[in-house]
Amino acid sequence: MAAGITYRIHALCQGWRECDASFLLYLTHVGHRVRLPYFFWILVPEEGEPILVDTGFLEGDHKKRYAMFEAYRRPRELLAPFGLAPAEVRTVILTHLHWDHFCAARLYPEAQFHVQRREVEYWRSPKSDYHFLRHFTGDMEDAAWLEEEGRLHLLDGEAEIAPGVTVHLTGGHTPGLQIVRVRTEEGWAVLAVDAAYLFRSLESMIPPGIHVHVDDCLAALDTIKELADKPTLIFPGHDVETLEKYSEQHPGVRRVV
């Protein structure tokens, strides 16, 4: 891999709940209960400012959806080990606009946000006006607020956010879902986030249980594999194996590469 700035990638876990396995793997192991952890991510460069991937969510956001949520941690607590307060964050990549990825934007008053145009337009259109879809959506009023402030940058496909960090439109889970490719000391890594909830999604080519376009979900799994230098540099969005494979450096904080 050509020389260039590299990043350490840390998974920040906000807690977990139990769910049906078919929520994570489409039409697979229906009736089997599994643990579902919730992550957002921080990319820490060898020099320069960290980049957040998604915002995390506030305590009230999970309470109004899931009563049986365990071990909740605030975004501020998870950023503290990096000597970083939310108000000091300058760059946020929004992979998509589901609530657990975009429900804390107002914690980051100085940040620039990067999201796919297709994602924003979909959630503003009548196509998304169904309860099943809206149940998972974040606060679109926050998106409008960021846009009014000139801090919401709408992307059209692949884009470089910073040297060594690119985003790639895949769709599937949501129409404007984007994954994140990151240069690390071990090679190019990919934050698959919700394009693949689990490592098994990639191993068995099974889409996430929640999606809008299943064919795009399958194509996204191929894209993830193509962009990563090796399978061990792919990180899914909701796998309990992330908690088991990587040691906790601070409460809720795990370095994955």
Sequence and secondary structure as in RCSB ss.txt:
>XXXX:A:sequence
MAAGITYRIHALCQGWRECDASFLLYLTHVGHRVRLPYFFWILVPEEGEPILVDTGFLEGDHKKRYAMFEAYRRP
RELLAPFGLAPAEVRTVILTHLHWDHFCAARLYPEAQFHVQRREVEYWRSPKSDYHFLRHFTGDMEDAAWLEEEG
RLHLLDGEAEIAPGVTVHLTGGHTPGLQIVRVRTEEGWAVLAVDAAYLFRSLESMIPPGIHVHVDDCLAALDTIK
ELADKPTLIFPGHDVETLEKYSEQHPGVRRVV
>XXXX:A:secstr
      EEEEEEEEEEEEEEHHHHSTTSSTT EEEEEEEEEEEEESSS  EEES  B HHHHHTT SSEES   H
HHHHGGGT  GGG  EEE S  BTTTSB GGG TT EEEEEHHHHHHHTSGGG SHHHHTTB  HHHHHHHHHTT
 EEEE S EEEETTEEEEE  SSSTT EEEEEEETTEEEEEEETT SSHHHHHHT   SS S HHHHHHHHHHHH
HHSSSGGGEEESS THHHHHS EEETTEEE  
